[in-house]
Amino acid sequence: MFRLLAILSLIPLLLNSCKDDEPQYLGEFRLGAEGKSYIKFEPGSYWVYENDKTGERDSVVMDYYYSEMRHFKGVEREYYREHIAFKWRINESGSYTHITGHPFVDLTPNSTWEETVRRWSFISSPEASSSSTMIWVPVSFETGGGVSGQLTRRTIIHDSLLVAGEWYHDVAVFEVDNDWIWNTFNTNHTKYYWAKNVGLIRRVLLEENSIVELESFNLIKYQVTQ
């Protein structure tokens, strides 16, 4: 009888030991409606831009928007997180793919790391060119980083902004210090303007290390469905 009681007394200790060895579960992270309002559009949604210096036009069509929940499990912790990707067709020929990266599970947690699991930063890759980060969502996060060798900052959110004669609301501005995707042969200093429920409304090429605008593509026509 004494032996049985001794064995039974060890069971809670064994169970607790197993739990200590299991990864810490951080939670389930989904991009909410606020974040989706800037990037999630139905296939066939389109945007037409015009260069303010040359009159050149550029068109973008949403090809697809894809998301799924993925399970990330490391030695020390685990979580579920929404994986998101979307693709644009450009002028009926080229394309951009936008895909979110995911924080490595067992990186040492700090305030920045905790933010990254709640923020979706996109690697945007045009054909035959290097990648850049032109947006992360939710846009309420001020810091986000960018691809290797690049710094992307969300600088301001305008309550309203006039672009090419039309007013847009809740416009988040992202500034990129070393942007490859405007021109494949040079790195550039750029800004991207994203409006809630509309998407990208303006992109600007800046003079290096300056606020002087060299040229911009501004939205002149669009039709979107969310």
N, C-alpha and C positions, 0 to 999 in steps of 0.2 A: 504493500500500500504506500509506504514511504517513497519507494522508487517511482511509482506512478505520479505521486504528487510533485516530486522533483522534476519529472519530465514535463508535466503540465505547466509548472512554473517557468520553464524555459521557453515555451512557445511564444509568449508576447515579445520576449527579447529577440527571438529569431525573426519574427515578423517585422519588428522595428528595424532590425539589421538589413533586411531585404529592402525596406522602403528607403533607407539611407543610401543604398546602392543604386536606386533608380534615379533617372534624370528628373530634375525639377521641372515641372510643367508650367510654362509661362502664360499660357492662355491661347485663345483663338483670335487671330487678327484678320479682320475683314475691312476692306475699303468701303466706307459709308457713302451715303448719297451725296454729301458735300464734295468729296473727292471725285466721285464719278461724274459730277456735273461739269467738270472741266475736260474730261478725256473720253468718256464713254458715249459713243454715237453709233447709230445703226449703220450697217453697210449701205453704201449708196449716198450717204450724206456727203456734201461737197462744199468746198471753199475756193473762191477765186481771188487772187491777189494781184496788185499792180505796183510796179516799181515807180517810186515818186520822181526819179531822175530820168529814167529811160522810157517809161511807159510799157516796159515788158510785162507780160502777164504770166502768172503761174497758177496752176489749178491743182487741187488736192482732193482726192476721193477716198473716203473711208472704205477700206477693203474688208477688214474684219476687226472685231473686238472679242477677245477670248479671256476667260478666267476660270480658275479651278482652285480648290483648297488643296494645299500640299502639306505633308507631315515632315517636319524637320526634327531629327532626333540625334543628339550628340551624346557624349559620355556624361556630361554634367547636367544638361537641360534639354528640353524639347518644346516645340510649339507647333501649332497649325497656322498657316499663313496663306492668304489668297495670292495666287500667282496670276499676273496680268500681262497680256501682250496685245498690241494692236498694230495695224499696218495701214499705211497710206499709199495710194497710187499717185504719182506725180506726172502731170501732163500726159496721161495715158501711156507712159513709157517706163520711166524709172519708178522707184518705190523707196519708202522709208519703213523700217521695222522698229518698233518701240517695245522693249522688253524690260521688266523690272528685275533687278538683282535681289538677292536675299542675304541677310546677315548670317555669317557663319555661327552655328549654334553655340559653340563653346568658347567664343571670344569672351574675354573678361568683361562682365557687365559694368557699364557706367552710364551716366545720363545720356551721352551721345548714342551709345549702343541701344539703350532702351528706346530712344526715339526712332532708330532706324527700323525696328520691327513694326512700328506704327506708321511709317511713312514709306510710300512707294516711289522710289527714284528710278527714272527710266533711262536706259541706255538706248539712244536713238541713232540708228545706223542707216545712212543712205547707201545705195549701191555704189561700189567702187570708191568709197571714201571712208575715212575714219569716223569713229563714234563721238557723240557728245551727249551731255545731259541738258535738255532744254526745259524740263519741268519735273517736279515731284508733286505728289498729292498725298494728303491734304496740303493745300498751299499755305495753311496757317503756320506751318513750320518755317522758321527763318533760315535754318541751316540745313544743308543737304549734301554738299560736296559735288563730285562729278566723276567722270571717267579718269583714268590715270593721267597725270600731268595737267589736270584741268580743275578750275574752281568755278562752280556755279553757285550763285547766291540769289535767293528771292529777296529783292530789294524793297518792294512796296506793294501794297494792294490798294488800287484806286477804287473809291466808291463808284465813280463813273468816269468815263474817258471818251473823248471825241476822236474817232479815227475815220478819215475819209468821209466826213459829213454825217456819220452815224454815231449815236451814243451807245456805249456798252457799259455794263455794270459789273462790279466785283472783279476788276481786272488785276491779275497778279503778274508782276514783272520779274523775269528771271534774267540775270546778267551773267554772261560767260566770258571768262578772261582769255581763254585759249581754245577757240572754237574752230574745228576743222570742217564742219559740214556746210558752211556758207560757200566756201571756195575750196576745191580739192587740192590746190597748190599752195595755199597759204593758211597760216593760223590767223584767226581774227578775234576781235573784241566785239561781242554782239549782245543784243537784248531780244527777248521773246516775251510777247504780251499775250496772256491767256485770259479770256473772258468766260465767266460762269455761264453755262448752258449754250455757249457758242463755240468755244475752242480757241485755237490760235488766231488772233486778229491782226497781229503785226509782228514783223521781225526787222531788226535794225542792225546795220553795220556801223560800228563806231570807229573813230580814229583811235589808234592804239594808245592805251592808257589815258583816255580822254572821254569826255561826255559829248564831244562833237559828233553829230550824225553825218555819215558820208552818204548813205542811201538807205531806203527802207522799202519793204514790200508791205502794202496795206490792204486789208480785206475790203473788197468792193462789192462782192456778191456771195451769198451762201444760202444753203438749204440743208438744215440738219434735223434729225429725229433722234430723240433720246428714249 
